[in-house]
Amino acid sequence: MKWFGNIAFSNQVETEPGIWEDKPVIRQYFGDLLRLSKRDQLSDQINRDIAVTNQLSVIADPYLLDSFQNILYVEFMGSKWRVSSVEVGYPRLTLTFGNLYKGEEDETTDGTP
């Protein structure tokens, strides 16, 4: 399945002299969905936990190759998913994700695809 969407990167910005904060930068990428899986996990909670393990193969550009260690999340099917691992296989990167991202909402969009 083909994919087009956003990937967010952590970018440290000096907000005041000597004060640095993480400001996510969002960029758009093309790729292919390699794996889409879901599994219910039993727990002592009222609602069951859902374990998702998805893999996305993304076409890399120089920014992605230089910044893959700073990836925060990928947007997939209307939700933000925390990237748990990245495998570099130039010219593509394989992103594994499965937990919802629960981070800051103060984000900037970099218009370059």
PALUMPA-206068 format. One record per residue: x, y, z of N, C-alpha, C in turn. Coordinates in steps of 0.02 Angstrom, whole numbers, plus 50000, padded with zeros to 5 digits. Each point is the difference from the previous one (the first is absolute). Layout:
<nodes>
- nx / ny / nz / cax / cay / caz / cx / cy / cz
- X / Y / Z / X / Y / Z / X / Y / Z
...
</nodes>
This chain:
<nodes>
- nx / ny / nz / cax / cay / caz / cx / cy / cz
- 50042 / 49942 / 50000 / 49958 / 50058 / 50000 / 50045 / 50062 / 50000
- 49984 / 50047 / 49957 / 50038 / 50063 / 49996 / 49980 / 50046 / 50058
- 50048 / 50041 / 50021 / 49989 / 50047 / 50055 / 50030 / 50067 / 49984
- 49966 / 50053 / 50020 / 50026 / 50068 / 49997 / 49978 / 50034 / 50064
- 50046 / 50030 / 50036 / 49981 / 50032 / 50063 / 50057 / 50036 / 50033
- 49987 / 50019 / 50062 / 50047 / 50041 / 50039 / 50043 / 49958 / 50046
- 50062 / 50022 / 50006 / 50046 / 49974 / 50050 / 50025 / 50059 / 50040
- 49997 / 49995 / 50066 / 50022 / 50055 / 50044 / 50068 / 49985 / 50029
- 50042 / 50051 / 50002 / 50068 / 49995 / 50026 / 50007 / 50048 / 50059
- 50040 / 49980 / 50049 / 50016 / 50043 / 50056 / 50055 / 50048 / 49978
- 49990 / 50064 / 50010 / 50048 / 50051 / 49981 / 50011 / 50047 / 50058
- 50062 / 50004 / 50025 / 50014 / 50043 / 50057 / 50010 / 50072 / 49976
- 49963 / 50046 / 50033 / 50001 / 50070 / 49982 / 50017 / 50040 / 50063
- 50044 / 50050 / 49992 / 50018 / 50044 / 50056 / 49945 / 50053 / 50006
- 49957 / 49995 / 50052 / 49945 / 50046 / 50009 / 50022 / 50065 / 50035
- 50048 / 49994 / 50044 / 50031 / 50056 / 50034 / 50074 / 49984 / 50005
- 50042 / 50049 / 50011 / 50071 / 49985 / 50005 / 50014 / 49946 / 50053
- 50027 / 49944 / 49978 / 50017 / 49945 / 50045 / 49942 / 49952 / 50015
- 49940 / 50015 / 49974 / 49942 / 49957 / 50012 / 49981 / 49966 / 49934
- 50003 / 49933 / 49999 / 49985 / 49961 / 49941 / 49938 / 49958 / 50012
- 49954 / 49998 / 49951 / 49939 / 49961 / 50005 / 49991 / 49959 / 49937
- 49966 / 49942 / 50007 / 49984 / 49959 / 49942 / 49938 / 50028 / 49966
- 50006 / 50013 / 49935 / 49945 / 50022 / 49959 / 49994 / 49952 / 49941
- 49948 / 49960 / 49997 / 49993 / 49953 / 49944 / 49995 / 50035 / 49932
- 50032 / 49972 / 49951 / 49996 / 50023 / 49930 / 49968 / 49943 / 49961
- 49950 / 50017 / 49959 / 49964 / 49950 / 49962 / 50019 / 50005 / 49926
- 50015 / 49942 / 49971 / 50015 / 49996 / 49928 / 49959 / 49945 / 49969
- 49986 / 50007 / 49935 / 49958 / 49951 / 49965 / 50044 / 49952 / 49960
- 49978 / 49936 / 49999 / 50038 / 49948 / 49966 / 49954 / 49951 / 49965
- 50028 / 49963 / 49952 / 49966 / 49945 / 49965 / 50030 / 49935 / 50024
- 49959 / 49947 / 49998 / 50025 / 49935 / 50019 / 49951 / 49945 / 49986
- 50016 / 49940 / 50025 / 49959 / 49941 / 49992 / 49989 / 49968 / 50069
- 49938 / 49978 / 50011 / 49985 / 49964 / 50062 / 50022 / 49928 / 49991
- 50046 / 49977 / 50043 / 50026 / 49932 / 49995 / 49961 / 49951 / 50043
- 49979 / 50023 / 50060 / 49964 / 49957 / 50046 / 49948 / 50040 / 50038
- 49940 / 49972 / 50005 / 49945 / 50030 / 50036 / 49970 / 49945 / 50044
- 50013 / 50003 / 50065 / 49976 / 49946 / 50044 / 49974 / 50029 / 50066
- 49952 / 49963 / 50030 / 49969 / 50020 / 50063 / 49990 / 49937 / 50042
- 50008 / 50008 / 50066 / 49990 / 49943 / 50044 / 49971 / 50026 / 50065
- 49948 / 49967 / 50025 / 49971 / 50018 / 50065 / 50043 / 49970 / 50055
- 50011 / 50039 / 50053 / 50038 / 49976 / 50057 / 49953 / 49996 / 50060
- 50001 / 49944 / 50034 / 49959 / 49993 / 50060 / 50032 / 50038 / 50058
- 49959 / 50032 / 50039 / 50024 / 50035 / 50058 / 49944 / 50003 / 50052
- 50015 / 50027 / 50058 / 49950 / 50004 / 50053 / 49960 / 50065 / 49996
- 50004 / 50034 / 49943 / 49962 / 50061 / 49990 / 49933 / 49985 / 49968
- 49954 / 50047 / 50004 / 49935 / 49991 / 49970 / 50006 / 49995 / 49924
- 50037 / 50045 / 49970 / 50012 / 49998 / 49927 / 50066 / 49965 / 49986
- 50000 / 49957 / 49951 / 50061 / 49965 / 49982 / 50050 / 50047 / 49967
- 50065 / 49985 / 50010 / 50052 / 50037 / 49966 / 50007 / 49971 / 49930
- 50015 / 50043 / 49953 / 50010 / 49978 / 49931 / 50073 / 50010 / 49983
- 50032 / 49948 / 49976 / 50070 / 50004 / 49978 / 50001 / 50004 / 49924
- 50030 / 50052 / 49974 / 50006 / 50010 / 49928 / 50073 / 50000 / 49982
- 50019 / 49963 / 49949 / 50068 / 50000 / 49975 / 49998 / 50009 / 49925
- 50013 / 50061 / 49978 / 49997 / 50016 / 49929 / 50070 / 50019 / 49976
- 50013 / 49987 / 49937 / 50064 / 50020 / 49970 / 49986 / 50039 / 49936
- 50038 / 50053 / 49992 / 49993 / 50045 / 49944 / 50068 / 50010 / 49968
- 50006 / 49989 / 49935 / 50062 / 50011 / 49964 / 49994 / 50068 / 49966
- 50045 / 50047 / 50019 / 49995 / 50069 / 49978 / 50059 / 50016 / 49954
- 49987 / 50036 / 49945 / 50053 / 50022 / 49955 / 50038 / 50056 / 50035
- 50065 / 49991 / 50008 / 50041 / 50046 / 50039 / 50026 / 50058 / 49957
- 50001 / 50058 / 50031 / 50034 / 50058 / 49971 / 50059 / 50017 / 50047
- 50043 / 50047 / 49982 / 50057 / 50016 / 50043 / 49980 / 50019 / 50071
- 49945 / 50037 / 50009 / 49978 / 50020 / 50067 / 49982 / 49939 / 50041
- 49963 / 49954 / 49972 / 49980 / 49939 / 50036 / 50060 / 49958 / 50018
- 50048 / 49993 / 49955 / 50060 / 49961 / 50014 / 50041 / 50032 / 50056
- 50003 / 50066 / 50002 / 50039 / 50035 / 50052 / 49963 / 50005 / 50066
- 49934 / 49993 / 50000 / 49960 / 50014 / 50060 / 49958 / 49941 / 50023
- 50011 / 49939 / 49974 / 49956 / 49945 / 50018 / 50001 / 49984 / 50074
- 50055 / 50016 / 50035 / 50004 / 49988 / 50072 / 49956 / 50049 / 50039
- 49975 / 50052 / 49967 / 49957 / 50050 / 50033 / 49926 / 49992 / 49984
- 49981 / 49945 / 49968 / 49929 / 49990 / 49982 / 49958 / 49990 / 50063
- 49947 / 50039 / 50005 / 49953 / 49995 / 50057 / 49942 / 49954 / 49983
- 49966 / 50014 / 49945 / 49942 / 49961 / 49982 / 49987 / 50002 / 49925
- 49956 / 49955 / 49979 / 49976 / 49998 / 49931 / 49924 / 50003 / 50003
- 49970 / 50038 / 49953 / 49927 / 50002 / 49997 / 49976 / 49945 / 49953
- 49954 / 49959 / 50026 / 49974 / 49944 / 49962 / 49927 / 49989 / 50018
- 49957 / 49999 / 49951 / 49928 / 49989 / 50009 / 49970 / 50048 / 50051
- 50019 / 50063 / 49995 / 49971 / 50052 / 50042 / 50026 / 50006 / 50070
- 50051 / 49960 / 50018 / 50028 / 50004 / 50068 / 50075 / 50009 / 49996
- 50028 / 50023 / 50055 / 50073 / 50008 / 50007 / 50027 / 49940 / 50038
- 50048 / 49964 / 49969 / 50028 / 49939 / 50029 / 50074 / 50011 / 50015
- 50020 / 49982 / 50061 / 50070 / 50006 / 50021 / 50042 / 49948 / 49962
- 50055 / 50023 / 49971 / 50044 / 49955 / 49964 / 50046 / 49966 / 50050
- 49999 / 49933 / 50001 / 50039 / 49963 / 50049 / 50068 / 49978 / 49973
- 50006 / 49992 / 49934 / 50065 / 49982 / 49972 / 50004 / 50022 / 49927
- 50062 / 50012 / 49978 / 50013 / 50020 / 49931 / 50056 / 49957 / 49973
- 49989 / 49970 / 49942 / 50052 / 49960 / 49967 / 50019 / 50037 / 49935
- 50065 / 50014 / 49994 / 50025 / 50036 / 49942 / 50020 / 49950 / 49946
- 49970 / 50006 / 49942 / 50017 / 49959 / 49942 / 49994 / 50045 / 49939
- 50050 / 50044 / 49991 / 49998 / 50051 / 49949 / 49979 / 49969 / 49933
- 49954 / 50029 / 49963 / 49972 / 50067 / 50006 / 49936 / 50005 / 50041
- 49986 / 49949 / 50040 / 49940 / 50000 / 50041 / 50017 / 49992 / 50074
- 49953 / 50021 / 50042 / 50003 / 49987 / 50072 / 49937 / 49963 / 50019
- 50007 / 49949 / 50042 / 49942 / 49962 / 50023 / 49984 / 50022 / 50071
- 49941 / 50028 / 50009 / 49978 / 50025 / 50066 / 49952 / 49950 / 50030
- 50012 / 49982 / 50063 / 49954 / 49956 / 50036 / 49965 / 50042 / 50053
- 49933 / 49995 / 50003 / 49962 / 50039 / 50048 / 49942 / 49959 / 50026
- 49976 / 50017 / 50061 / 49946 / 49961 / 50028 / 49965 / 50031 / 50059
- 50027 / 50053 / 50028 / 49967 / 50034 / 50057 / 49981 / 50070 / 49979
- 49943 / 50023 / 50025 / 49980 / 50068 / 49985 / 50049 / 50050 / 50031
- 50013 / 50053 / 49963 / 50045 / 50053 / 50023 / 49962 / 50048 / 50045
- 50026 / 50012 / 50059 / 49969 / 50046 / 50047 / 50051 / 50053 / 50018
- 50007 / 50050 / 49957 / 50050 / 50052 / 50010 / 49970 / 50068 / 49993
- 50045 / 50048 / 49993 / 49979 / 50070 / 49995 / 49965 / 50012 / 49933
- 49955 / 50049 / 49999 / 49963 / 50017 / 49940 / 50030 / 50061 / 49965
- 50051 / 50032 / 50029 / 50031 / 50059 / 49970 / 50048 / 49978 / 49946
- 49977 / 50000 / 49937 / 50039 / 49973 / 49946 / 50005 / 50051 / 49944
- 50054 / 49996 / 49963 / 50009 / 50042 / 49941 / 50005 / 49955 / 49940
- 49973 / 50023 / 49944 / 50002 / 49960 / 49939 / 50053 / 50028 / 49953
- 50044 / 49956 / 49978 / 50049 / 50019 / 49949 / 49969 / 49982 / 49933
- 49988 / 50048 / 49958 / 49963 / 49989 / 49938 / 50033 / 49957 / 49948
- 50063 / 49980 / 50010 / 50033 / 49960 / 49949 / 49978 / 49928 / 50004
- 49980 / 49970 / 49943 / 49980 / 49930 / 50001 / 50059 / 49954 / 50003
</nodes>
